[in-house]
Amino acid sequence: MIPAQFEYVRPSSLVDAVRALADGGEDAKVIAGGQSLLPLLRLRLAYPDLLVDVGGLDELRGVTDAGDQLLIGAGTTHYQLVHDPLIGQHCGLLAQAAGTVADPAVRHRGTLGGSIAHGDPAGDLPAVVLAIDATMIARGPGGDREIAASDFFVDYLTTALTPGEVLTGIRVPKLDGGWGYRYEKFHRTAQAWATVGVAALVRRSNGEVAEARVGLTNMGSVRIRAAAVEAAVAGAQASAGALRAAAAVADEGTNPPADLHGAPDYRRHLARVLTGRALEAAAGV
Ligand SMILES: Cc1cc2nc3c(=O)[nH]c(=O)nc-3n(C[C@H](O)[C@H](O)[C@H](O)COP(=O)(O)OP(=O)(O)OC[C@H]3O[C@@H](n4cnc5c(N)ncnc54)[C@H](O)[C@@H]3O)c2cc1C
């Protein structure tokens, strides 16, 4: 289908982008790589009056070393996430998950910020952002504001961003000092969208799991941390048996969707199995 008519601006600075959004009011929308928004426009599931294209803003791209954190620009593409040396060194989980998104063409255009701001429960990167306790940075007419990942994903395709705000970047704590990681994803062969995905981080100490964090993809209308698993695994032996036993509660507190790709019970089963695998791989057992 052909999208409904809209105005289009391509500002040359973030300041101009924020101003254009404010001028456009509630019917203005940011577009970055267009990999999620363009399909919605073509299906007329979204029909903004104005598109503010931030895809050309260099100031939104790239990765900066900020001491014990990395600052990742919202306009950084999936391809860049996969190949950036700082991310590879300090936040390999993000690189690994970004490498599972779609195909090379989509990974070259789609952005971290777009994946997060879109708030799709089936998107891979939000589960990672939750597991690593990232912080989102948003710029609006009133200046910058920071939003914890745990407060960011509000509902299906709904985030804490307000209509006038641009997501400019995310802060990611460096995961040094004994953290292992794994993104496990089950998807149909024909397309990469996750039926279920699991982002796991495990910190080992003296043969035990000192701390684990688990984010789930597509197990509810909103992003979920598998809190029951995290509690069950903390202090447990870093053995395959103990980790698989903890994974048995991975679906606790979830509300998985029913669609063409799987019934809720099937997704619950997948969540338990994938969580076990992800924990084992992250713990290196
Ligand atoms: C064929 C295909 C397969 C795909 N497979 C997968 C997959 O396997 N896994 C997966 O996770 N995703 C998948 N996707 C989705 C896609 O990769 C991401 O959702 C996409 O990369 C989002 O980034 P974008 O820059 O293209 O966002 P856009 O499409 O430009 O925008 C998406 C939404 O985010 C908002 N937005 C974008 N940037 C900002 C910003 N800086 N500040 C505020 N709001 C912003 C827009 O207003 C819009 O609402 C697939 C897409 C396609 C077309």
The ligand as an ORCA input file, in Angstrom:
! r2SCAN-3c Opt
* xyz 0 1
  C      12.482     -7.651      7.028
  C      12.677     -7.168      8.452
  C      13.079     -8.074      9.405
  C      13.272     -7.655     10.746
  N      13.708     -8.568     11.673
  C      13.959     -8.158     12.931
  C      14.488     -9.059     13.905
  O      14.769    -10.222     13.649
  N      14.708     -8.586     15.163
  C      14.460     -7.290     15.501
  O      14.676     -6.908     16.638
  N      13.974     -6.408     14.599
  C      13.727     -6.811     13.327
  N      13.244     -5.913     12.412
  C      12.914     -4.543     12.866
  C      14.003     -3.598     12.674
  O      15.257     -4.134     12.495
  C      14.137     -2.619     13.832
  O      12.957     -2.391     14.494
  C      14.677     -1.381     13.238
  O      16.043     -1.561     13.032
  C      14.377     -0.125     14.014
  O      15.330      0.879     13.727
  P      15.073      1.995     12.634
  O      16.216      2.924     12.756
  O      14.851      1.381     11.309
  O      13.750      2.677     13.192
  P      12.575      3.407     12.386
  O      11.815      2.412     11.591
  O      13.091      4.599     11.681
  O      11.686      3.883     13.631
  C      11.035      2.948     14.451
  C      10.300      3.682     15.562
  O      11.234      4.292     16.445
  C      11.076      5.711     16.462
  N      12.433      6.262     16.483
  C      13.477      5.891     15.691
  N      14.591      6.527     16.079
  C      14.238      7.331     17.118
  C      14.949      8.251     17.941
  N      16.279      8.453     17.797
  N      14.266      8.908     18.901
  C      12.924      8.714     19.078
  N      12.207      7.861     18.332
  C      12.861      7.166     17.372
  C      10.265      6.066     15.222
  O       9.494      7.227     15.417
  C       9.404      4.826     15.071
  O       8.300      4.910     15.933
  C      13.035     -6.296     11.086
  C      12.652     -5.374     10.106
  C      12.474     -5.801      8.793
  C      12.075     -4.789      7.744
*
